[in-house]
Structure formats: structure tokens, C-alpha cells
Amino acid sequence: MPLVTVLMPVYNGEKYLSQAIDSVLNQTFTDYELLIVDDCSSDHSTNIIKTYVDKRIKLIINKRNIGQTKTLNKGIDLAMGRYIARIDQDDMYHKDKLLKQINMATKNNYDVVGTWSYGINENNNKIYKTEHPIDNSDIKKSMIISLPFTHSAILFKTNRLKEVNKYPEGIKMVMDYGLIVNLAIKGCSFANIPEYLTYIRYHKKSSSSKNKYLMEYESFTIQKKTIHLVSNQNRTIYRSVLLYRLLRLIRYLNMDFSRIINILIRELKILYIFSLIKTLLLFINGDKRLLFPVKMKKYK
């Protein structure tokens, strides 16, 4: 029984797949299985995976395409490890990532441990660096603003994932954000290692306005649930963030006035507007730490 299951969902990922797999197989920590779930790829992804002769690799091929969220949940059900580490088909690990995460998780009994990350381009050149809040309290506070983790960097306790019924299958674009908020509501503990141990691939992807609208809508819906995590002193910021999300949501409706009016009537509250003014005053006065919990900088 491995201590860790590294879970990699794959769909038409042939271009960078070998680099992702190699980064897992080259870990200094060795007590793991690499569970790859292929969601009916139509390229050479499965052939690439089958070229590896390594007993740590387990390949599952879906009988039909079911999408990333359900593929992830299928992997969680099949995972043998007490912990599950996530990686996407085009991302990579630093060689010491799993070792440092397991040491952090077991020493402090954390339910979820992430890392800081580098953003890399198609040629593996570093172009960004992303820093998330480190301790449990700051991570939970920042959830009202954005996801305080890099998805491919996360290590979870497997039993905690199952307690919240895994990834929310009604969410297609930001399932990781929905999962983390559900875990926080359940009372899980969190940490981020302040080291750049994960490499996130940035490359050209077609992103339609329909997908952008769906991402904003799902984020707006998730953030409404974070009310359970917000202290009274942070309600002002919480409401202003909801208004900000609502306005971003509307801009993708392409002047569809009937839908815009319907959303405004259903969602807009006068408290949001007052809260936005108060938040702007906080920003002017220099209190930016909670407003911008995730720091993403160009790599120099």
C-alpha cells in the first residue's frame, strides 16, 4: 500500500506528457503510485504512457469521455494511498516536492499541503512565480478572494476528500476552488510550503467567452459559500468581492440585456455597493494583504 497516490488525469496531452511523468518518477520520495486516468484521448497519449515500464505506474482508460471532474473523482475512488497528490498532464514537479510535502503533512497533521510555483512556457523557461498564503488562518481568509493553492501542487489526505464527496461534479471549470472551500467548511487544516516546488505550464489555449463566463459564474457561486468562513471584520471585503465577481460575470453576456437584468435583480444587493466603497478606502489606506493574498510576479 503506497503512502501517496499521484493522480494525473489525461486528455489529449501528448505534447508535454512525458515531461510530467518523468518529473514524478524522478522524485526523491519513493513510496507512491502514479495513477493515470485517460479520458478517451484521441491523440498518442495512451501510447506514450504505455512506453513506460515502471511498476509504480497504473493506467486506467475510461470507456467513454466523462470530463475532468468525474475523471478526478474516479481516480480518488481507485487511489491506494493515504494521501493524494495532484498533477496535470502538462505540469511538472521539483524532485523534492513530495518528500517535503509528506514531511510537512505528517509532522503537523495537515489535511491539505500546497507549494509555491513557477510558471513556465512551452520551452520550459520560467516566466512567472506564484506565492500563496502560508499558514492555515491566512489561507482560509484568502478563500473569499481567490483559490489559495496551485492545483497541481496540492497534497490531500484521501479520507478528507471522501468526507466532502470529492470534487463537486456540478462544477466544470473551477472544481479545485469548489473542493477547497468545501474542505474548509468541513474544518480541514491547510498549509503552503514557501518554496517553488511545482512548475505550471502556460501555453496557448483556446478560451471562448462562453468558458470565461462559466468560470466567473462558478467562482461567484463558490464565493457565496465562503460566508461560512468569513469573520465579521471581513464581511465588507467578502461583499465587495461578490460585487466584483458579479460585474465581471455581466461583461461576458455580450449586451444580452434580459439576462443582465435578471442576474442583477436576483443577485445584486445594496450592501455590496457600500462594501465596495469601504474596501476601496481600505486599499487607499494601505491594507492590501487580504485584498491580494496571492502574489504572481514575472520571473527575473
Backbone hydrogen bonds in HBPLUS format (Angstrom, degrees):
<---DONOR---> <-ACCEPTOR-->    atom                        ^
c    i                          cat <-CA-CA->   ^        H-A-AA   ^      H-
h    n   atom  resd res      DA  || num        DHA   H-A  angle D-A-AA Bond
n    s   type  num  typ     dist DA aas  dist angle  dist       angle   num
A0082-ARG N   A0003-LEU O   2.96 MM  79  5.35 123.2  2.29 114.3 126.1     1
A0083-TYR N   A0003-LEU O   3.03 MM  80  6.33 145.8  2.15 151.2 161.4     2
A0004-VAL N   A0031-ASP O   3.27 MM  27  6.54 152.3  2.36 143.7 151.5     3
A0033-GLU N   A0004-VAL O   2.97 MM  29  6.51 144.4  2.10 151.1 162.1     4
A0005-THR N   A0083-TYR O   2.84 MM  78  6.23 155.8  1.90 150.1 157.1     5
A0085-ALA N   A0005-THR O   2.84 MM  80  6.15 157.4  1.89 144.3 151.8     6
A0006-VAL N   A0033-GLU O   2.79 MM  27  6.11 174.0  1.80 171.1 171.1     7
A0035-LEU N   A0006-VAL O   2.84 MM  29  5.95 146.2  1.95 150.3 161.6     8
A0007-LEU N   A0085-ALA O   2.75 MM  78  6.05 157.8  1.80 167.4 175.3     9
A0087-ILE N   A0007-LEU O   3.21 MM  80  6.32 146.0  2.33 159.5 151.8    10
A0008-MET N   A0035-LEU O   2.97 MM  27  6.25 168.7  1.99 158.9 160.5    11
A0037-VAL N   A0008-MET O   3.06 MM  29  6.41 153.7  2.13 141.9 149.8    12
A0010-VAL N   A0037-VAL O   2.93 MM  27  6.04 160.1  1.97 147.3 145.0    13
A0039-ASP N   A0010-VAL O   2.85 MM  29  6.12 169.3  1.86 179.4 175.7    14
A0017-LEU N   A0013-GLY O   3.15 MM   4  5.65 128.1  2.43 154.8 168.1    15
A0020-ALA N   A0016-TYR O   3.19 MM   4  6.52 155.2  2.26 152.8 160.1    16
A0021-ILE N   A0017-LEU O   2.97 MM   4  6.26 167.4  1.99 159.6 162.1    17
A0022-ASP N   A0018-SER O   2.87 MM   4  5.96 167.6  1.88 151.6 155.6    18
A0023-SER N   A0019-GLN O   3.08 MM   4  6.17 151.6  2.17 140.4 147.3    19
A0024-VAL N   A0021-ILE O   3.04 MM   3  5.29 132.1  2.28 102.5 115.4    20
A0025-LEU N   A0021-ILE O   2.98 MM   4  6.31 164.7  2.01 157.7 162.0    21
A0026-ASN N   A0022-ASP O   2.99 MM   4  6.04 133.9  2.21 145.6 156.0    22
A0027-GLN N   A0024-VAL O   3.25 MM   3  5.61 154.9  2.32 120.1 118.6    23
A0028-THR N   A0095-LYS O   2.94 MM  67  5.94 160.3  1.98 156.7 154.8    24
A0032-TYR N   A0030-THR O   2.95 MM   2  5.72 133.2  2.17 106.7  93.0    25
A0034-LEU N   A0056-ARG O   2.73 MM  22  5.75 169.4  1.74 142.5 146.1    26
A0058-LYS N   A0034-LEU O   2.85 MM  24  6.12 163.3  1.88 156.1 155.2    27
A0036-ILE N   A0058-LYS O   2.85 MM  22  6.11 165.0  1.87 164.7 170.0    28
A0060-ILE N   A0036-ILE O   2.84 MM  24  6.17 165.2  1.86 166.9 170.3    29
A0038-ASP N   A0060-ILE O   2.75 MM  22  6.19 156.3  1.81 166.4 170.3    30
A0062-ASN N   A0038-ASP O   2.86 MM  24  6.11 170.8  1.87 171.0 173.3    31
A0048-ILE N   A0044-HIS O   3.00 MM   4  6.26 153.9  2.07 156.2 163.8    32
A0049-ILE N   A0045-SER O   3.07 MM   4  6.40 160.5  2.11 154.2 159.0    33
A0050-LYS N   A0046-THR O   3.02 MM   4  6.20 155.7  2.08 146.1 152.5    34
A0051-THR N   A0048-ILE O   3.18 MM   3  5.41 151.4  2.26 103.4 111.9    35
A0052-TYR N   A0049-ILE O   3.16 MM   3  5.84 162.8  2.19 117.1 122.1    36
A0057-ILE N   A0054-ASP O   3.05 MM   3  5.76 162.7  2.08 122.8 127.5    37
A0071-THR N   A0067-GLY O   3.05 MM   4  6.12 147.7  2.16 145.3 155.4    38
A0072-LEU N   A0068-GLN O   2.84 MM   4  6.06 155.7  1.90 154.5 159.8    39
A0073-ASN N   A0069-THR O   3.08 MM   4  6.40 158.2  2.13 146.8 152.7    40
A0074-LYS N   A0070-LYS O   2.90 MM   4  6.08 147.6  2.01 142.0 150.9    41
A0075-GLY N   A0071-THR O   3.04 MM   4  6.30 152.9  2.11 144.2 151.2    42
A0076-ILE N   A0072-LEU O   2.95 MM   4  6.33 149.5  2.04 148.0 156.6    43
A0077-ASP N   A0073-ASN O   3.08 MM   4  6.33 157.3  2.14 145.4 150.4    44
A0078-LEU N   A0074-LYS O   3.14 MM   4  6.41 140.3  2.30 140.9 151.5    45
A0078-LEU N   A0075-GLY O   3.14 MM   3  5.07 124.8  2.46  92.8 106.9    46
A0079-ALA N   A0075-GLY O   2.92 MM   4  5.95 120.1  2.28 142.6 157.9    47
A0079-ALA N   A0076-ILE O   3.32 MM   3  5.11 145.8  2.45  94.3 103.8    48
A0158-THR N   A0082-ARG O   2.93 MM  76  5.46 167.9  1.94 134.3 137.6    49
A0084-ILE N   A0156-PHE O   2.83 MM  72  5.16 153.5  1.90 139.6 148.4    50
A0156-PHE N   A0084-ILE O   2.77 MM  72  5.16 168.6  1.78 149.8 151.8    51
A0086-ARG N   A0154-ILE O   3.01 MM  68  5.76 162.2  2.04 166.1 171.5    52
A0091-ASP N   A0088-ASP O   3.26 MM   3  5.45 170.8  2.27 112.1 114.9    53
A0092-MET N   A0199-TYR O   2.94 MM 107  4.97 156.0  2.00 142.1 147.5    54
A0199-TYR N   A0092-MET O   2.80 MM 107  4.97 167.0  1.82 153.7 151.6    55
A0094-HIS N   A0197-LEU O   2.91 MM 103  4.85 158.6  1.95 140.5 134.1    56
A0097-LYS N   A0094-HIS O   3.08 MM   3  5.35 169.6  2.09 120.2 121.8    57
A0100-LYS N   A0096-ASP O   3.07 MM   4  6.17 169.1  2.08 159.2 161.6    58
A0101-GLN N   A0097-LYS O   2.98 MM   4  6.19 155.8  2.04 153.5 161.1    59
A0102-ILE N   A0098-LEU O   2.89 MM   4  6.00 169.3  1.90 155.4 158.0    60
A0103-ASN N   A0099-LEU O   3.08 MM   4  6.21 160.8  2.11 146.1 151.7    61
A0104-MET N   A0100-LYS O   3.04 MM   4  6.16 156.0  2.10 140.0 146.4    62
A0105-ALA N   A0101-GLN O   2.78 MM   4  5.99 167.0  1.80 157.1 160.7    63
A0106-THR N   A0102-ILE O   2.92 MM   4  5.92 171.7  1.93 153.4 155.7    64
A0107-LYS N   A0103-ASN O   3.08 MM   4  5.87 154.7  2.14 138.7 146.1    65
A0108-ASN N   A0104-MET O   3.20 MM   4  6.13 157.6  2.26 143.4 148.5    66
A0109-ASN N   A0105-ALA O   2.78 MM   4  5.26 115.0  2.20 134.2 147.5    67
A0110-TYR N   A0105-ALA O   3.14 MM   5  4.79 134.9  2.35 123.3 133.4    68
A0111-ASP N   A0189-SER O   3.15 MM  78  5.24 139.5  2.32 119.0 130.4    69
A0157-LYS N   A0111-ASP O   2.94 MM  46  5.31 128.9  2.20 155.9 157.9    70
A0112-VAL N   A0189-SER O   3.12 MM  77  6.42 141.7  2.27 154.2 164.7    71
A0191-ALA N   A0112-VAL O   3.04 MM  79  6.47 128.5  2.32 146.7 161.1    72
A0113-VAL N   A0155-LEU O   2.91 MM  42  5.18 160.1  1.95 148.3 155.0    73
A0155-LEU N   A0113-VAL O   2.81 MM  42  5.18 143.2  1.94 142.1 154.5    74
A0114-GLY N   A0191-ALA O   2.85 MM  77  6.33 157.7  1.90 145.7 152.5    75
A0193-ILE N   A0114-GLY O   2.86 MM  79  6.16 165.5  1.88 134.1 134.7    76
A0116-TRP N   A0193-ILE O   3.19 MM  77  6.53 132.1  2.43 176.7 169.7    77
A0116-TRP N   A0195-GLU O   3.09 MM  79  5.35 133.0  2.32 140.7 143.8    78
A0197-LEU N   A0116-TRP O   3.23 MM  81  6.33 135.8  2.43 140.5 138.2    79
A0117-SER N   A0130-THR O   3.12 MM  13  5.27 163.7  2.15 144.6 149.8    80
A0130-THR N   A0117-SER O   2.78 MM  13  5.27 170.0  1.79 160.7 163.6    81
A0118-TYR N   A0198-THR O   2.88 MM  80  6.31 158.2  1.93 164.0 168.4    82
A0200-ILE N   A0118-TYR O   2.77 MM  82  6.15 166.9  1.79 164.8 167.5    83
A0119-GLY N   A0128-TYR O   2.83 MM   9  4.54 167.1  1.85 117.6 121.2    84
A0127-ILE N   A0119-GLY O   2.72 MM   8  5.56 174.2  1.72 157.3 159.1    85
A0128-TYR N   A0119-GLY O   3.23 MM   9  4.54 160.9  2.27 124.8 124.7    86
A0120-ILE N   A0200-ILE O   2.81 MM  80  5.92 164.2  1.83 150.1 153.3    87
A0202-TYR N   A0120-ILE O   2.77 MM  82  5.91 162.9  1.80 175.6 178.2    88
A0121-ASN N   A0125-ASN O   2.97 MM   4  5.52 147.7  2.07 143.4 152.6    89
A0124-ASN N   A0121-ASN O   3.07 MM   3  5.26 160.9  2.11 118.0 117.6    90
A0299-TYR N   A0127-ILE O   2.93 MM 172  4.90 167.9  1.94 108.6 111.1    91
A0129-LYS N   A0297-LYS O   2.84 MM 168  5.42 143.9  1.97 152.3 160.1    92
A0297-LYS N   A0129-LYS O   2.93 MM 168  5.42 165.4  1.95 156.7 158.6    93
A0131-GLU N   A0295-LYS O   2.74 MM 164  5.02 161.7  1.78 149.5 156.0    94
A0295-LYS N   A0131-GLU O   2.86 MM 164  5.02 163.5  1.89 154.5 156.0    95
A0192-ASN N   A0134-ILE O   3.01 MM  58  4.60 147.4  2.11 131.9 135.6    96
A0139-ILE N   A0135-ASP O   2.99 MM   4  6.14 157.3  2.04 158.3 165.7    97
A0140-LYS N   A0136-ASN O   3.10 MM   4  6.30 162.4  2.13 151.0 154.6    98
A0141-LYS N   A0137-SER O   3.06 MM   4  6.32 160.2  2.10 149.8 155.6    99
A0142-SER N   A0138-ASP O   3.01 MM   4  6.12 154.2  2.08 144.5 150.9   100
A0143-MET N   A0140-LYS O   3.27 MM   3  5.42 151.8  2.35 101.9 109.9   101
A0144-ILE N   A0141-LYS O   3.48 MM   3  6.43 170.8  2.49 121.8 123.2   102
A0145-ILE N   A0142-SER O   2.90 MM   3  5.39 155.5  1.96 114.5 122.6   103
A0146-SER N   A0142-SER O   3.07 MM   4  6.37 165.0  2.09 163.6 165.1   104
A0153-ALA N   A0150-THR O   2.88 MM   3  5.30 153.9  1.95 115.5 124.0   105
A0154-ILE N   A0151-HIS O   3.30 MM   3  5.70 173.3  2.30 117.9 119.9   106
A0160-ARG N   A0157-LYS O   3.16 MM   3  5.46 128.1  2.45 103.5 116.4   107
A0161-LEU N   A0157-LYS O   3.31 MM   4  6.70 149.5  2.41 150.1 158.3   108
A0161-LEU N   A0158-THR O   3.15 MM   3  5.28 122.6  2.49  99.0 112.9   109
A0162-LYS N   A0158-THR O   3.23 MM   4  6.61 154.2  2.30 150.0 156.6   110
A0163-GLU N   A0159-ASN O   3.07 MM   4  6.29 137.2  2.26 137.4 148.7   111
A0166-LYS N   A0161-LEU O   2.75 MM   5  4.87 157.1  1.80 156.7 152.3   112
A0165-ASN N   A0162-LYS O   3.14 MM   3  4.84 161.1  2.17 103.0 105.0   113
A0171-ILE N   A0168-PRO O   3.14 MM   3  5.86 165.3  2.16 120.7 124.1   114
A0177-TYR N   A0174-VAL O   3.13 MM   3  5.40 122.2  2.48 103.0 116.1   115
A0178-GLY N   A0174-VAL O   3.17 MM   4  6.57 162.7  2.20 154.0 158.4   116
A0179-LEU N   A0175-MET O   2.99 MM   4  6.15 153.7  2.06 141.7 148.6   117
A0180-ILE N   A0176-ASP O   3.01 MM   4  6.21 167.8  2.03 150.6 153.3   118
A0181-VAL N   A0177-TYR O   3.09 MM   4  6.29 165.1  2.11 154.0 157.6   119
A0182-ASN N   A0178-GLY O   3.08 MM   4  6.24 159.0  2.13 144.4 150.4   120
A0183-LEU N   A0179-LEU O   2.90 MM   4  6.19 153.5  1.97 152.6 160.4   121
A0184-ALA N   A0180-ILE O   2.93 MM   4  6.19 150.9  2.02 146.3 154.4   122
A0185-ILE N   A0181-VAL O   2.95 MM   4  6.22 159.1  1.99 153.0 158.0   123
A0186-LYS N   A0182-ASN O   3.06 MM   4  6.24 141.6  2.21 137.7 148.1   124
A0188-CYS N   A0183-LEU O   3.03 MM   5  5.54 167.8  2.04 153.1 150.6   125
A0187-GLY N   A0184-ALA O   2.97 MM   3  5.11 151.4  2.05 102.1 111.4   126
A0195-GLU N   A0193-ILE O   2.74 MM   2  5.55 142.1  1.88 101.0  92.5   127
A0197-LEU N   A0195-GLU O   3.04 MM   2  5.74 118.1  2.44 111.6  95.2   128
A0211-ASN N   A0208-SER O   3.10 MM   3  5.28 120.2  2.47  98.9 112.1   129
A0212-LYS N   A0208-SER O   3.09 MM   4  6.47 156.4  2.15 148.1 154.9   130
A0213-TYR N   A0209-SER O   2.86 MM   4  6.03 156.1  1.91 146.1 152.4   131
A0214-LEU N   A0210-LYS O   3.01 MM   4  6.23 159.4  2.05 144.7 150.3   132
A0215-MET N   A0211-ASN O   2.90 MM   4  6.12 155.2  1.96 147.8 154.5   133
A0216-GLU N   A0212-LYS O   3.01 MM   4  6.24 161.7  2.04 149.3 153.6   134
A0217-TYR N   A0213-TYR O   2.84 MM   4  6.04 160.1  1.88 152.8 159.1   135
A0218-GLU N   A0214-LEU O   2.89 MM   4  6.01 165.9  1.91 150.4 154.1   136
A0219-SER N   A0215-MET O   2.95 MM   4  6.07 157.0  2.00 144.3 151.2   137
A0220-PHE N   A0216-GLU O   2.89 MM   4  6.02 156.5  1.94 146.8 153.3   138
A0221-THR N   A0217-TYR O   2.98 MM   4  6.23 158.5  2.02 148.3 153.9   139
A0222-ILE N   A0218-GLU O   2.94 MM   4  6.16 158.1  1.99 148.4 154.2   140
A0223-GLN N   A0219-SER O   2.87 MM   4  6.03 161.2  1.91 150.0 155.3   141
A0224-LYS N   A0220-PHE O   3.20 MM   4  6.43 138.3  2.39 140.7 150.3   142
A0225-LYS N   A0222-ILE O   2.88 MM   3  5.35 140.7  2.04 108.8 120.3   143
A0226-THR N   A0223-GLN O   3.10 MM   3  5.12 140.4  2.26  96.4 107.6   144
A0228-HIS N   A0225-LYS O   3.31 MM   3  6.40 173.3  2.31 128.6 128.1   145
A0229-LEU N   A0226-THR O   2.83 MM   3  5.23 156.9  1.88 113.8 121.5   146
A0230-VAL N   A0227-ILE O   3.40 MM   3  5.22 158.3  2.46  98.4 104.5   147
A0234-ASN N   A0231-SER O   2.95 MM   3  5.40 149.4  2.05 111.7 121.1   148
A0235-ARG N   A0232-ASN O   3.28 MM   3  5.29 167.3  2.30 104.9 108.6   149
A0238-TYR N   A0234-ASN O   3.00 MM   4  6.25 162.2  2.03 152.7 158.4   150
A0239-ARG N   A0235-ARG O   2.94 MM   4  6.16 165.4  1.97 154.0 155.8   151
A0240-SER N   A0236-THR O   3.09 MM   4  6.32 158.7  2.14 147.7 153.9   152
A0241-VAL N   A0237-ILE O   2.92 MM   4  6.09 152.9  2.00 152.3 159.2   153
A0242-LEU N   A0238-TYR O   3.13 MM   4  6.44 152.9  2.20 145.6 152.8   154
A0243-LEU N   A0239-ARG O   3.05 MM   4  6.38 153.2  2.12 145.9 152.9   155
A0244-TYR N   A0240-SER O   2.92 MM   4  6.17 158.3  1.96 145.8 152.0   156
A0245-ARG N   A0241-VAL O   2.86 MM   4  6.12 161.5  1.90 152.4 156.9   157
A0246-LEU N   A0242-LEU O   2.87 MM   4  6.04 152.9  1.94 143.9 152.0   158
A0247-LEU N   A0243-LEU O   2.94 MM   4  6.21 157.4  1.99 154.1 158.7   159
A0248-ARG N   A0244-TYR O   3.05 MM   4  6.31 155.4  2.12 147.4 154.3   160
A0249-LEU N   A0245-ARG O   2.88 MM   4  6.06 148.6  1.98 145.1 154.2   161
A0250-ILE N   A0246-LEU O   3.06 MM   4  6.34 153.4  2.14 146.0 152.1   162
A0251-ARG N   A0247-LEU O   3.29 MM   4  6.51 146.2  2.41 141.7 149.2   163
A0252-TYR N   A0249-LEU O   3.30 MM   3  5.85 158.1  2.35 111.3 117.3   164
A0253-LEU N   A0250-ILE O   3.03 MM   3  5.46 166.1  2.05 119.8 121.9   165
A0256-ASP N   A0253-LEU O   3.08 MM   3  5.55 135.9  2.28 112.0 123.8   166
A0257-PHE N   A0255-MET O   3.01 MM   2  5.43 120.4  2.38 108.0  91.4   167
A0259-ARG N   A0256-ASP O   3.13 MM   3  5.67 120.8  2.50 111.4 124.1   168
A0260-ILE N   A0256-ASP O   3.00 MM   4  6.25 159.1  2.04 152.9 159.7   169
A0261-ILE N   A0257-PHE O   2.90 MM   4  6.01 170.2  1.91 153.7 155.4   170
A0262-ASN N   A0258-SER O   3.07 MM   4  6.16 155.2  2.13 138.2 145.6   171
A0263-ILE N   A0259-ARG O   2.94 MM   4  6.15 159.5  1.99 149.7 154.3   172
A0264-LEU N   A0260-ILE O   2.94 MM   4  6.17 161.7  1.97 151.9 157.4   173
A0265-ILE N   A0261-ILE O   2.92 MM   4  6.09 163.9  1.95 152.3 156.2   174
A0266-ARG N   A0262-ASN O   3.05 MM   4  6.15 157.1  2.10 143.2 149.8   175
A0267-GLU N   A0263-ILE O   2.80 MM   4  5.77 157.8  1.85 153.6 159.1   176
A0268-LEU N   A0264-LEU O   2.92 MM   4  4.95 145.3  2.04 124.3 135.4   177
A0272-TYR N   A0269-LYS O   2.95 MM   3  5.57 140.4  2.11 114.5 124.3   178
A0274-PHE N   A0270-ILE O   3.34 MM   4  6.76 163.6  2.37 153.6 156.6   179
A0275-SER N   A0271-LEU O   2.90 MM   4  6.02 156.1  1.96 147.6 155.2   180
A0276-LEU N   A0272-TYR O   2.89 MM   4  6.12 145.9  2.00 145.0 153.9   181
A0277-ILE N   A0273-ILE O   3.23 MM   4  6.57 155.7  2.29 148.2 153.1   182
A0278-LYS N   A0274-PHE O   3.09 MM   4  6.43 158.7  2.14 148.0 153.7   183
A0279-THR N   A0275-SER O   2.84 MM   4  6.06 154.5  1.91 149.1 156.5   184
A0280-LEU N   A0276-LEU O   2.96 MM   4  6.19 153.4  2.03 146.7 153.5   185
A0281-LEU N   A0277-ILE O   3.12 MM   4  6.43 149.0  2.22 143.0 151.0   186
A0282-LEU N   A0278-LYS O   2.98 MM   4  6.36 147.8  2.09 143.8 152.8   187
A0283-PHE N   A0279-THR O   2.91 MM   4  6.22 154.1  1.98 148.6 155.7   188
A0284-ILE N   A0280-LEU O   2.92 MM   4  6.19 158.6  1.97 147.9 153.3   189
A0285-ASN N   A0281-LEU O   2.99 MM   4  6.16 148.0  2.09 142.9 151.4   190
A0287-ASP N   A0282-LEU O   3.11 MM   5  5.59 155.0  2.17 158.0 151.8   191
A0286-GLY N   A0283-PHE O   3.02 MM   3  5.22 158.3  2.07 105.5 112.0   192
A0288-LYS N   A0286-GLY O   3.09 MM   2  5.69 123.9  2.42 107.7  92.2   193
A0292-PHE N   A0288-LYS O   2.96 MM   4  6.00 146.2  2.08 154.2 160.2   194
